[in-house]
Amino acid sequence: MTSTLIFLLGLTCIFLLLIGLGIFWAIKSGQFEDMEGPSQRILMDDDDPLLPRRRVETDALKKAP
């Protein structure tokens, strides 16, 4: 029973170390820099002229006399 506890405690320490390294890597690489930008970008992409349906509308307006 003691060897099982030592194994599980060692495994827990390894997992905690990996989780800690993952969190620090995410912070250092800028994963948490802009938390609201992507959510607002979803709402504002209708004005993008590169969207296929917008391109068709602008091409039709350019061709109209």
N, C-alpha and C positions, 0 to 999 in steps of 0.2 A: 504494500500500500504506500509506503514511503517513496519508493522509486517512481510510482505513478504520479504522486503529488509533485515531486521534483521535475519530472518530465512535463507535466501540465504547467507548472510555474515558469519553466524555461520557455515553453512554447508561447505562453502569454507575454513574456518579456519580449520575445522576438516579434510578435504581432504588434505590440505597443510601439516598439522601435520603428517598424515599417510604417505604421499609421502616422507616427510623429514625423518621420522623414517625408512622407507623402504630403502632409499638411504644409510643412516648411517649403517643400519644392513648389507647391501650388501658390503659396504666398509670394515666393521669390520670383516666380515666372510671370506674375501679373494676372493670375486667374481671377483675383478679386478686386481689380482696379476699377472696373466700370460695371457696377451691379445693375444699373437702370437702363443703360444704353440699349442692350439687345431687346428688352421688353418694349421700349419706345420705338425702336426701329421697325418692329413688326407692324405697328400702327401707321407708320409714315411711308411705307414703300409704294403707295398708290401714285405718288408724284414722280416716281422713277421713270424716265423716258425709255429706259432699256428693257422694261417689261414688254413681253410680246404683244399683249392687247393694247398697250399704250402706243406702241410703235405702229400698229395697224391704224389706230385712230389718227395719229399725227401724219402718217403717210397719206391717208384719205383726205385730210384737211389740206395738205400741200397740193394734192392733185386737183382739188376742186377749183373751178374758175372763179 
